[in-house]
Amino acid sequence: AKKELFKNPILRWVLLHANAFSVDRDNPGPSAIKKPVRILRKSDLSLILFPSGTRHSTQLKSGAALIAQLSGVPLVPTVYQGPLTFKQLFTR
């Protein structure tokens, strides 16, 4: 999850209990790849990420493929068609 989400104490608690980790999207650095690779190699957890870097961009980035390749786990493409905002969760 983007690092800004971890600034809210309640959301931070939820994210940490969901095994999410912080990513600095402005300065991603090697840990943005190394950390998920390490988690995938050492556990039975799945990794959910948006290969465009966000929920609503069309430009794909190579991080998802690189993480799958380095960790040796399959990459399963999916489509998210749910609400884009928290408020939209409660409207029809």
Long-range contacts (C-beta under 8 A, 24 or more apart in sequence): 19-45, 25-53, 28-63, 32-63, 33-63, 33-66, 33-67, 33-70, 36-67, 36-71, 37-67, 37-70, 37-71, 40-67, 40-71, 40-73, 41-71, 41-72, 47-73, 50-80, 55-80, 55-84, 56-84
